[in-house]
Amino acid sequence: MHKDNQALIFELTREGRIGYSLPELDVPELDLSNLLPKGFVREEAAELPEVSELDIMRHYTALSNRNHGIDSGFYPLGSCTMKYNPKINESVARYPGFANIHPLQEESTVQGALEVLYDLQEHLVEITGMDEVTLQPAAGAHGEWTALMMIRAFHEANGDFKRTKVLVPDSAHGTNPASATVAGFDTITVKSGEDGLVDLEDLKRHVGDDTAALMLTNPNTLGLFEEEILEMAEIVHAAGGKLYYDGANLNAVMSKARPGDMGFDAVHLNLHKTFTGPHGGGGPGSGPVGVKKDLIPFLPKPVLVKKDEVYTFEYNLPQSIGRVKPFYGNFGIYLRAYTYIRSMGPDGLKAVTEYAVLNANYMMRRLEPHFDLPYNRHCKHEFVLSGRRQKKLGVRTLDMAKRLLDFGYHPPTIYFPLNVEEGMMIEPTETESKETLDAFCDALIQIAKEVEENPEIVQNAPHTTVINRLDETKAARFPVLRYTKA
Ligand SMILES: *Cc1c(COP(=O)(O)O)cnc(C)c1O
Protein backbone atom coordinates (compact mmCIF):
# COMPACT_ATOMS: atom_id res chain seq x y z
CA MET A 1 0.00 0.00 0.00
CA HIS A 2 1.18 3.52 -0.71
CA LYS A 3 2.48 5.25 2.39
CA ASP A 4 0.84 8.53 1.57
CA ASN A 5 -2.37 6.87 0.48
CA GLN A 6 -2.35 8.33 -2.98
CA ALA A 7 -5.57 6.94 -4.42
CA LEU A 8 -5.68 5.18 -7.75
CA ILE A 9 -7.49 7.08 -10.48
CA PHE A 10 -10.24 4.48 -10.33
CA GLU A 11 -10.72 5.19 -6.63
CA LEU A 12 -11.29 8.89 -7.37
CA THR A 13 -14.16 8.04 -9.69
CA ARG A 14 -17.61 9.56 -8.99
CA GLU A 15 -20.33 8.44 -11.33
CA GLY A 16 -21.26 11.06 -13.90
CA ARG A 17 -18.31 13.36 -13.17
CA ILE A 18 -16.48 14.49 -16.32
CA GLY A 19 -13.26 16.36 -17.01
CA TYR A 20 -13.98 17.71 -20.49
CA SER A 21 -16.61 19.70 -22.31
CA LEU A 22 -17.32 19.09 -25.96
CA PRO A 23 -19.87 20.86 -28.14
CA GLU A 24 -23.08 19.02 -28.92
CA LEU A 25 -22.83 16.56 -31.77
CA ASP A 26 -24.09 18.34 -34.88
CA VAL A 27 -23.76 15.43 -37.31
CA PRO A 28 -25.59 12.10 -37.31
CA GLU A 29 -24.09 9.66 -34.83
CA LEU A 30 -22.32 6.72 -36.45
CA ASP A 31 -23.56 3.28 -35.68
CA LEU A 32 -20.26 1.43 -35.30
CA SER A 33 -21.91 -1.95 -35.31
CA ASN A 34 -22.45 -1.51 -39.06
CA LEU A 35 -18.87 -0.49 -39.70
CA LEU A 36 -16.84 -2.95 -37.65
CA PRO A 37 -16.86 -6.73 -37.68
CA LYS A 38 -19.18 -7.98 -34.98
CA GLY A 39 -16.54 -9.46 -32.68
CA PHE A 40 -14.82 -6.07 -32.37
CA VAL A 41 -17.78 -4.03 -31.20
CA ARG A 42 -18.16 -3.52 -27.43
CA GLU A 43 -21.33 -4.72 -25.88
CA GLU A 44 -20.89 -2.75 -22.68
CA ALA A 45 -19.28 0.63 -22.24
CA ALA A 46 -15.65 0.49 -21.04
CA GLU A 47 -15.17 1.09 -17.34
CA LEU A 48 -13.27 4.36 -17.41
CA PRO A 49 -12.46 6.71 -14.54
CA GLU A 50 -14.99 9.49 -14.12
CA VAL A 51 -13.16 12.48 -12.67
CA SER A 52 -13.05 16.26 -12.99
CA GLU A 53 -10.33 18.11 -14.89
CA LEU A 54 -8.65 19.18 -11.64
CA ASP A 55 -8.81 15.66 -10.22
CA ILE A 56 -7.05 14.21 -13.22
CA MET A 57 -4.44 16.97 -13.49
CA ARG A 58 -3.56 16.76 -9.80
CA HIS A 59 -3.48 12.98 -9.86
CA TYR A 60 -0.98 12.75 -12.70
CA THR A 61 1.06 15.75 -11.59
CA ALA A 62 1.49 14.11 -8.17
CA LEU A 63 2.52 10.84 -9.80
CA SER A 64 4.96 12.56 -12.17
CA ASN A 65 6.63 14.26 -9.21
CA ARG A 66 7.56 10.83 -7.91
CA ASN A 67 9.54 10.05 -11.02
CA HIS A 68 13.27 10.45 -11.02
CA GLY A 69 14.70 11.96 -14.18
CA ILE A 70 17.66 14.13 -15.08
CA ASP A 71 15.44 17.18 -14.75
CA SER A 72 14.81 16.28 -11.11
CA GLY A 73 18.11 14.88 -9.90
CA PHE A 74 21.52 13.35 -10.54
CA TYR A 75 21.36 10.16 -12.59
CA PRO A 76 24.78 8.46 -12.55
CA LEU A 77 23.69 5.24 -14.19
CA GLY A 78 26.61 3.47 -15.81
CA SER A 79 26.61 2.19 -19.39
CA CYS A 80 23.05 3.15 -20.32
CA THR A 81 23.71 6.80 -19.63
CA MET A 82 20.75 9.02 -19.16
CA LYS A 83 22.34 12.25 -20.26
CA TYR A 84 21.66 15.85 -20.81
CA ASN A 85 18.33 16.79 -22.46
CA PRO A 86 18.87 20.43 -23.55
CA LYS A 87 15.68 22.44 -23.67
CA ILE A 88 16.56 24.01 -27.02
CA ASN A 89 16.16 20.53 -28.54
CA GLU A 90 12.54 20.53 -27.51
CA SER A 91 11.74 23.86 -29.12
CA VAL A 92 13.40 22.83 -32.40
CA ALA A 93 11.56 19.50 -32.44
CA ARG A 94 8.31 21.45 -32.07
CA TYR A 95 8.84 23.81 -35.03
CA PRO A 96 5.59 23.48 -36.98
CA GLY A 97 7.53 22.84 -40.21
CA PHE A 98 8.92 19.68 -38.60
CA ALA A 99 6.18 18.72 -36.18
CA ASN A 100 3.31 18.93 -38.66
CA ILE A 101 4.70 17.07 -41.65
CA HIS A 102 3.48 13.61 -42.51
CA PRO A 103 5.73 10.64 -43.33
CA LEU A 104 3.75 9.91 -46.50
CA GLN A 105 4.18 13.42 -47.93
CA GLU A 106 5.79 13.81 -51.36
CA GLU A 107 9.59 14.14 -51.12
CA SER A 108 9.40 17.49 -52.92
CA THR A 109 7.36 18.94 -50.03
CA VAL A 110 9.74 17.82 -47.24
CA GLN A 111 13.12 18.82 -48.66
CA GLY A 112 14.02 20.73 -45.48
CA ALA A 113 13.40 17.70 -43.29
CA LEU A 114 15.40 15.49 -45.66
CA GLU A 115 18.23 18.01 -45.59
CA VAL A 116 18.35 17.67 -41.79
CA LEU A 117 18.58 13.88 -42.11
CA TYR A 118 21.26 14.12 -44.78
CA ASP A 119 23.33 16.64 -42.80
CA LEU A 120 22.97 14.58 -39.65
CA GLN A 121 24.29 11.53 -41.52
CA GLU A 122 27.26 13.58 -42.72
CA HIS A 123 28.04 14.75 -39.20
CA LEU A 124 27.88 11.20 -37.89
CA VAL A 125 30.18 10.02 -40.71
CA GLU A 126 32.69 12.64 -39.57
CA ILE A 127 32.31 11.86 -35.85
CA THR A 128 32.70 8.08 -36.30
CA GLY A 129 35.27 8.05 -39.13
CA MET A 130 33.02 5.82 -41.23
CA ASP A 131 32.18 6.10 -44.93
CA GLU A 132 28.39 6.09 -44.72
CA VAL A 133 25.63 6.14 -42.13
CA THR A 134 22.06 4.87 -42.07
CA LEU A 135 19.68 6.50 -39.60
CA GLN A 136 17.01 3.81 -39.79
CA PRO A 137 17.53 1.60 -36.70
CA ALA A 138 15.26 2.50 -33.81
CA ALA A 139 17.61 1.74 -30.91
CA GLY A 140 21.11 0.61 -30.03
CA ALA A 141 20.29 -3.08 -30.06
CA HIS A 142 18.44 -2.64 -33.35
CA GLY A 143 21.56 -0.97 -34.77
CA GLU A 144 23.70 -3.89 -33.63
CA TRP A 145 21.38 -6.34 -35.30
CA THR A 146 21.23 -4.24 -38.50
CA ALA A 147 25.02 -4.12 -38.74
CA LEU A 148 25.36 -7.85 -38.08
CA MET A 149 22.84 -8.59 -40.84
CA MET A 150 24.96 -6.45 -43.17
CA ILE A 151 28.13 -8.26 -42.12
CA ARG A 152 26.40 -11.55 -42.77
CA ALA A 153 25.24 -10.34 -46.21
CA PHE A 154 28.80 -9.24 -46.95
CA HIS A 155 30.27 -12.66 -46.16
CA GLU A 156 27.55 -14.44 -48.11
CA ALA A 157 28.08 -12.16 -51.12
CA ASN A 158 31.69 -13.43 -51.08
CA GLY A 159 30.44 -17.00 -51.12
CA ASP A 160 31.67 -17.31 -47.55
CA PHE A 161 28.97 -19.27 -45.74
CA LYS A 162 30.98 -20.81 -42.92
CA ARG A 163 31.34 -17.63 -40.84
CA THR A 164 28.79 -18.49 -38.20
CA LYS A 165 30.52 -17.10 -35.11
CA VAL A 166 30.51 -13.68 -33.51
CA LEU A 167 33.10 -13.03 -30.80
CA VAL A 168 31.99 -10.95 -27.83
CA PRO A 169 34.15 -10.07 -24.79
CA ASP A 170 32.77 -11.04 -21.37
CA SER A 171 32.52 -7.36 -20.42
CA ALA A 172 30.17 -6.55 -23.33
CA HIS A 173 26.78 -4.94 -22.91
CA GLY A 174 24.08 -7.62 -22.75
CA THR A 175 22.56 -6.52 -26.04
CA ASN A 176 25.70 -7.61 -27.96
CA PRO A 177 25.37 -11.38 -27.52
CA ALA A 178 21.59 -11.02 -27.81
CA SER A 179 21.82 -9.21 -31.17
CA ALA A 180 24.32 -11.76 -32.46
CA THR A 181 21.94 -14.57 -31.55
CA VAL A 182 18.92 -12.85 -33.12
CA ALA A 183 20.98 -12.28 -36.29
CA GLY A 184 21.51 -16.06 -36.44
CA PHE A 185 25.10 -16.29 -35.23
CA ASP A 186 26.66 -18.35 -32.47
CA THR A 187 28.14 -16.13 -29.78
CA ILE A 188 31.62 -16.97 -28.53
CA THR A 189 32.74 -15.26 -25.32
CA VAL A 190 36.25 -13.82 -25.22
CA LYS A 191 37.79 -13.47 -21.75
CA SER A 192 39.12 -10.29 -20.22
CA GLY A 193 42.43 -10.36 -18.40
CA GLU A 194 43.31 -9.23 -14.86
CA ASP A 195 43.60 -5.68 -16.15
CA GLY A 196 39.98 -5.64 -17.39
CA LEU A 197 41.03 -5.52 -21.05
CA VAL A 198 40.42 -8.18 -23.70
CA ASP A 199 42.88 -11.06 -23.32
CA LEU A 200 44.66 -11.14 -26.70
CA GLU A 201 45.71 -14.75 -26.28
CA ASP A 202 42.11 -15.78 -25.69
CA LEU A 203 41.04 -13.73 -28.72
CA LYS A 204 43.62 -15.49 -30.90
CA ARG A 205 42.40 -18.85 -29.65
CA HIS A 206 38.87 -18.15 -30.87
CA VAL A 207 39.51 -16.26 -34.12
CA GLY A 208 39.38 -18.36 -37.27
CA ASP A 209 37.84 -18.84 -40.69
CA ASP A 210 34.45 -19.25 -39.02
CA THR A 211 34.63 -15.76 -37.43
CA ALA A 212 32.05 -13.38 -38.87
CA ALA A 213 32.86 -10.48 -36.56
CA LEU A 214 34.18 -9.27 -33.24
CA MET A 215 31.81 -6.96 -31.35
CA LEU A 216 33.60 -4.56 -29.08
CA THR A 217 32.92 -1.54 -26.91
CA ASN A 218 35.85 0.81 -26.53
CA PRO A 219 36.14 2.00 -23.85
CA ASN A 220 34.62 -1.21 -22.56
CA THR A 221 31.86 -1.38 -19.97
CA LEU A 222 34.45 -1.12 -17.19
CA GLY A 223 35.22 2.32 -18.59
CA LEU A 224 38.67 1.16 -19.70
CA PHE A 225 40.19 1.93 -23.07
CA GLU A 226 41.21 -1.17 -25.03
CA GLU A 227 44.78 -0.05 -25.64
CA GLU A 228 45.60 -2.93 -27.96
CA ILE A 229 42.71 -2.20 -30.29
CA LEU A 230 44.90 -1.85 -33.40
CA GLU A 231 46.43 -5.24 -32.76
CA MET A 232 42.98 -6.74 -32.18
CA ALA A 233 41.73 -5.26 -35.45
CA GLU A 234 44.69 -6.81 -37.25
CA ILE A 235 44.04 -10.24 -35.74
CA VAL A 236 40.36 -10.22 -36.71
CA HIS A 237 40.91 -8.75 -40.18
CA ALA A 238 43.72 -11.19 -40.94
CA ALA A 239 41.23 -14.00 -40.32
CA GLY A 240 38.68 -12.36 -42.65
CA GLY A 241 36.32 -11.18 -39.91
CA LYS A 242 34.78 -7.74 -39.45
CA LEU A 243 35.03 -5.43 -36.43
CA TYR A 244 31.91 -4.04 -34.90
CA TYR A 245 31.98 -1.06 -32.51
CA ASP A 246 29.30 -0.58 -29.88
CA GLY A 247 29.23 3.22 -29.80
CA ALA A 248 26.24 3.64 -27.50
CA ASN A 249 28.26 5.83 -25.15
CA LEU A 250 30.50 7.76 -27.48
CA ASN A 251 30.94 10.57 -24.96
CA ALA A 252 34.09 8.76 -23.80
CA VAL A 253 36.00 9.37 -27.04
CA MET A 254 33.99 11.74 -29.23
CA SER A 255 36.14 14.27 -31.12
CA LYS A 256 39.26 12.62 -29.66
CA ALA A 257 39.32 9.23 -31.34
CA ARG A 258 37.16 7.63 -34.02
CA PRO A 259 36.07 4.01 -34.35
CA GLY A 260 36.82 4.25 -38.08
CA ASP A 261 40.46 5.10 -37.33
CA MET A 262 40.73 2.25 -34.81
CA GLY A 263 40.00 -0.28 -37.57
CA PHE A 264 36.29 -0.84 -37.06
CA ASP A 265 34.10 -1.70 -40.05
CA ALA A 266 30.74 -0.87 -38.49
CA VAL A 267 29.49 1.12 -35.52
CA HIS A 268 26.19 2.02 -33.96
CA LEU A 269 25.51 5.17 -31.98
CA ASN A 270 22.73 5.83 -29.52
CA LEU A 271 21.31 9.24 -30.36
CA HIS A 272 19.19 8.81 -27.23
CA LYS A 273 22.28 8.64 -25.05
CA THR A 274 25.35 10.54 -26.25
CA PHE A 275 23.36 12.84 -28.52
CA THR A 276 20.85 14.00 -25.90
CA GLY A 277 17.58 12.39 -26.97
CA PRO A 278 15.46 11.84 -23.86
CA HIS A 279 15.06 8.11 -23.30
CA GLY A 280 13.23 7.64 -20.04
CA GLY A 281 10.75 4.80 -20.09
CA GLY A 282 12.50 3.09 -22.97
CA GLY A 283 12.19 5.43 -25.88
CA PRO A 284 11.84 6.62 -28.48
CA GLY A 285 15.37 5.68 -29.40
CA SER A 286 17.56 5.94 -32.43
CA GLY A 287 20.56 3.78 -33.26
CA PRO A 288 22.19 4.95 -36.51
CA VAL A 289 24.80 2.63 -38.00
CA GLY A 290 27.99 3.76 -39.72
CA VAL A 291 29.90 1.48 -42.08
CA LYS A 292 33.10 1.34 -44.09
CA LYS A 293 33.10 1.02 -47.89
CA ASP A 294 32.93 -2.79 -47.98
CA LEU A 295 29.56 -2.79 -46.28
CA ILE A 296 27.90 0.12 -48.13
CA PRO A 297 26.10 -2.07 -50.72
CA PHE A 298 24.28 -3.85 -47.89
CA LEU A 299 22.88 -0.77 -46.12
CA PRO A 300 19.16 -0.93 -45.34
CA LYS A 301 17.08 0.66 -48.04
CA PRO A 302 16.03 3.20 -49.01
CA VAL A 303 19.23 5.23 -48.79
CA LEU A 304 18.93 9.03 -48.70
CA VAL A 305 20.91 10.63 -51.53
CA LYS A 306 21.44 14.15 -52.83
CA LYS A 307 21.15 14.57 -56.61
CA ASP A 308 21.51 18.03 -58.16
CA GLU A 309 20.68 19.72 -54.85
CA VAL A 310 17.54 17.58 -54.43
CA TYR A 311 17.19 15.05 -51.63
CA THR A 312 15.61 11.75 -52.59
CA PHE A 313 15.38 8.16 -51.42
CA GLU A 314 17.15 5.56 -53.53
CA TYR A 315 15.40 2.17 -53.58
CA ASN A 316 17.28 0.42 -56.32
CA LEU A 317 19.87 -1.33 -54.17
CA PRO A 318 19.95 -5.02 -55.07
CA GLN A 319 22.32 -6.08 -52.27
CA SER A 320 20.57 -4.16 -49.49
CA ILE A 321 19.45 -6.13 -46.43
CA GLY A 322 16.08 -4.36 -46.89
CA ARG A 323 14.18 -1.91 -44.79
CA VAL A 324 14.56 -2.19 -41.01
CA LYS A 325 12.22 0.62 -39.91
CA PRO A 326 9.07 2.15 -41.41
CA PHE A 327 9.10 5.67 -42.86
CA TYR A 328 12.10 7.79 -41.84
CA GLY A 329 12.88 6.27 -38.44
CA ASN A 330 12.43 8.32 -35.26
CA PHE A 331 12.53 11.75 -36.81
CA GLY A 332 12.01 13.69 -33.55
CA ILE A 333 15.19 12.19 -32.12
CA TYR A 334 17.16 13.14 -35.26
CA LEU A 335 16.09 16.75 -34.78
CA ARG A 336 17.32 16.73 -31.20
CA ALA A 337 20.65 15.10 -32.07
CA TYR A 338 21.14 17.50 -34.98
CA THR A 339 20.37 20.52 -32.80
CA TYR A 340 22.84 19.26 -30.21
CA ILE A 341 25.66 18.60 -32.67
CA ARG A 342 25.16 21.96 -34.41
CA SER A 343 24.95 23.93 -31.18
CA MET A 344 28.03 22.24 -29.65
CA GLY A 345 30.29 22.31 -32.71
CA PRO A 346 33.51 20.26 -32.88
CA ASP A 347 35.14 22.07 -29.94
CA GLY A 348 32.03 21.65 -27.84
CA LEU A 349 31.92 17.91 -28.54
CA LYS A 350 35.57 17.64 -27.61
CA ALA A 351 34.85 19.41 -24.32
CA VAL A 352 32.03 16.91 -23.70
CA THR A 353 34.53 14.06 -23.86
CA GLU A 354 37.07 15.84 -21.70
CA TYR A 355 34.56 16.62 -18.96
CA ALA A 356 32.99 13.15 -19.09
CA VAL A 357 36.42 11.61 -18.49
CA LEU A 358 37.54 14.20 -15.93
CA ASN A 359 34.33 13.84 -13.91
CA ALA A 360 34.56 10.05 -13.85
CA ASN A 361 38.20 10.06 -12.76
CA TYR A 362 37.52 12.69 -10.11
CA MET A 363 34.75 10.62 -8.56
CA MET A 364 36.68 7.38 -8.86
CA ARG A 365 39.57 8.86 -6.86
CA ARG A 366 37.29 10.40 -4.22
CA LEU A 367 35.51 7.08 -3.66
CA GLU A 368 38.57 4.84 -3.93
CA PRO A 369 39.47 4.90 -0.19
CA HIS A 370 35.95 3.80 0.80
CA PHE A 371 35.23 0.96 -1.63
CA ASP A 372 37.23 -1.63 -3.55
CA LEU A 373 38.44 -0.51 -6.96
CA PRO A 374 39.10 -3.73 -8.92
CA TYR A 375 40.67 -2.01 -11.93
CA ASN A 376 42.84 0.72 -10.57
CA ARG A 377 43.78 2.62 -13.70
CA HIS A 378 42.78 5.76 -15.51
CA CYS A 379 39.15 5.38 -16.58
CA LYS A 380 37.19 6.97 -19.40
CA HIS A 381 33.53 7.99 -19.01
CA GLU A 382 32.65 5.54 -16.25
CA PHE A 383 34.22 3.33 -13.59
CA VAL A 384 33.28 0.26 -11.61
CA LEU A 385 33.61 -0.08 -7.85
CA SER A 386 33.20 -3.29 -5.90
CA GLY A 387 31.21 -3.64 -2.69
CA ARG A 388 33.29 -6.66 -1.67
CA ARG A 389 34.44 -4.97 1.54
CA GLN A 390 30.87 -4.07 2.53
CA LYS A 391 29.62 -7.56 1.69
CA LYS A 392 31.95 -8.97 4.36
CA LEU A 393 30.02 -6.81 6.84
CA GLY A 394 26.72 -8.26 5.66
CA VAL A 395 25.66 -5.42 3.37
CA ARG A 396 25.13 -6.02 -0.33
CA THR A 397 25.62 -3.56 -3.17
CA LEU A 398 21.86 -3.77 -3.73
CA ASP A 399 21.33 -2.44 -0.19
CA MET A 400 23.66 0.49 -0.83
CA ALA A 401 21.88 1.26 -4.09
CA LYS A 402 18.56 1.34 -2.24
CA ARG A 403 20.06 3.55 0.48
CA LEU A 404 21.10 6.09 -2.19
CA LEU A 405 17.40 6.65 -2.87
CA ASP A 406 17.11 8.13 0.63
CA PHE A 407 19.66 10.74 -0.41
CA GLY A 408 17.61 11.60 -3.51
CA TYR A 409 19.83 9.92 -6.09
CA HIS A 410 19.07 7.48 -8.83
CA PRO A 411 21.36 4.53 -8.07
CA PRO A 412 24.07 3.49 -10.51
CA THR A 413 23.95 0.25 -12.50
CA ILE A 414 24.76 -2.62 -10.13
CA TYR A 415 26.07 -6.19 -10.53
CA PHE A 416 27.39 -5.36 -13.99
CA PRO A 417 29.66 -6.18 -15.69
CA LEU A 418 29.46 -9.72 -14.42
CA ASN A 419 33.19 -10.08 -13.89
CA VAL A 420 33.12 -7.67 -10.92
CA GLU A 421 31.95 -9.01 -7.55
CA GLU A 422 29.23 -6.78 -6.04
CA GLY A 423 29.84 -4.29 -8.85
CA MET A 424 28.63 -0.72 -8.91
CA MET A 425 29.09 1.05 -12.23
CA ILE A 426 29.06 4.82 -12.05
CA GLU A 427 28.91 7.30 -14.90
CA PRO A 428 28.65 10.93 -13.82
CA THR A 429 28.39 12.33 -17.39
CA GLU A 430 29.95 15.58 -18.54
CA THR A 431 27.14 17.93 -17.61
CA GLU A 432 27.23 17.78 -13.80
CA SER A 433 28.82 20.44 -11.60
CA LYS A 434 31.60 19.71 -9.11
CA GLU A 435 29.12 20.44 -6.30
CA THR A 436 26.77 17.72 -7.58
CA LEU A 437 29.61 15.22 -7.98
CA ASP A 438 30.85 16.00 -4.46
CA ALA A 439 27.40 15.72 -2.92
CA PHE A 440 26.92 12.29 -4.50
CA CYS A 441 30.37 11.14 -3.34
CA ASP A 442 29.57 12.43 0.17
CA ALA A 443 26.38 10.37 0.18
CA LEU A 444 28.20 7.19 -0.87
CA ILE A 445 30.96 7.80 1.68
CA GLN A 446 28.32 8.33 4.36
CA ILE A 447 26.72 5.04 3.32
CA ALA A 448 30.08 3.25 3.57
CA LYS A 449 30.36 4.63 7.11
CA GLU A 450 26.84 3.45 7.95
CA VAL A 451 27.75 -0.04 6.75
CA GLU A 452 30.44 -0.13 9.45
CA GLU A 453 28.49 1.56 12.23
CA ASN A 454 24.82 0.86 11.66
CA PRO A 455 24.36 -1.68 8.86
CA GLU A 456 20.61 -2.14 9.49
CA ILE A 457 19.85 1.30 8.19
CA VAL A 458 21.38 0.32 4.85
CA GLN A 459 19.99 -3.21 4.81
CA ASN A 460 16.44 -1.94 5.28
CA ALA A 461 16.66 1.05 2.94
CA PRO A 462 14.96 2.95 1.43
CA HIS A 463 13.21 4.74 4.26
CA THR A 464 12.08 8.01 2.69
CA THR A 465 10.52 6.90 -0.58
CA VAL A 466 6.80 6.55 -1.24
CA ILE A 467 7.02 2.78 -1.10
CA ASN A 468 9.65 0.70 0.65
CA ARG A 469 11.78 -1.96 -0.94
CA LEU A 470 9.99 -3.90 -3.63
CA ASP A 471 10.30 -7.57 -4.39
CA GLU A 472 11.80 -6.79 -7.79
CA THR A 473 11.52 -10.31 -9.15
CA LYS A 474 7.88 -10.44 -8.24
CA ALA A 475 7.24 -6.98 -9.66
CA ALA A 476 8.78 -8.04 -12.98
CA ARG A 477 7.14 -11.44 -13.16
CA PHE A 478 3.69 -10.58 -11.88
CA PRO A 479 2.95 -7.01 -12.88
CA VAL A 480 -0.47 -5.69 -11.90
CA LEU A 481 -1.98 -5.03 -15.30
CA ARG A 482 -5.54 -4.30 -14.37
CA TYR A 483 -7.25 -2.65 -11.46
CA THR A 484 -10.14 -4.68 -10.12
CA LYS A 485 -12.70 -3.11 -7.87
CA ALA A 486 -12.52 -4.43 -4.33
C1 LIG B 1 22.41 1.21 -24.05
C2 LIG B 1 23.44 0.38 -24.63
C3 LIG B 1 23.12 -0.52 -25.68
C4 LIG B 1 21.71 -0.77 -26.17
O1 LIG B 1 21.01 0.35 -26.61
P1 LIG B 1 19.42 0.33 -26.63
O2 LIG B 1 19.03 1.60 -27.32
O3 LIG B 1 18.96 0.26 -25.22
O4 LIG B 1 18.98 -0.88 -27.42
C5 LIG B 1 24.15 -1.23 -26.23
N1 LIG B 1 25.40 -1.11 -25.79
C6 LIG B 1 25.74 -0.27 -24.78
C7 LIG B 1 27.19 -0.19 -24.35
C8 LIG B 1 24.78 0.49 -24.17
O5 LIG B 1 25.12 1.30 -23.17
The ligand as an ORCA input file, in Angstrom:
! r2SCAN-3c Opt
* xyz 0 1
  C      22.409      1.211    -24.045
  C      23.435      0.377    -24.633
  C      23.118     -0.515    -25.683
  C      21.709     -0.770    -26.166
  O      21.006      0.347    -26.605
  P      19.420      0.325    -26.633
  O      19.034      1.599    -27.316
  O      18.965      0.260    -25.220
  O      18.977     -0.877    -27.423
  C      24.147     -1.230    -26.232
  N      25.405     -1.109    -25.785
  C      25.742     -0.273    -24.784
  C      27.187     -0.195    -24.347
  C      24.777      0.494    -24.169
  O      25.116      1.303    -23.165
*
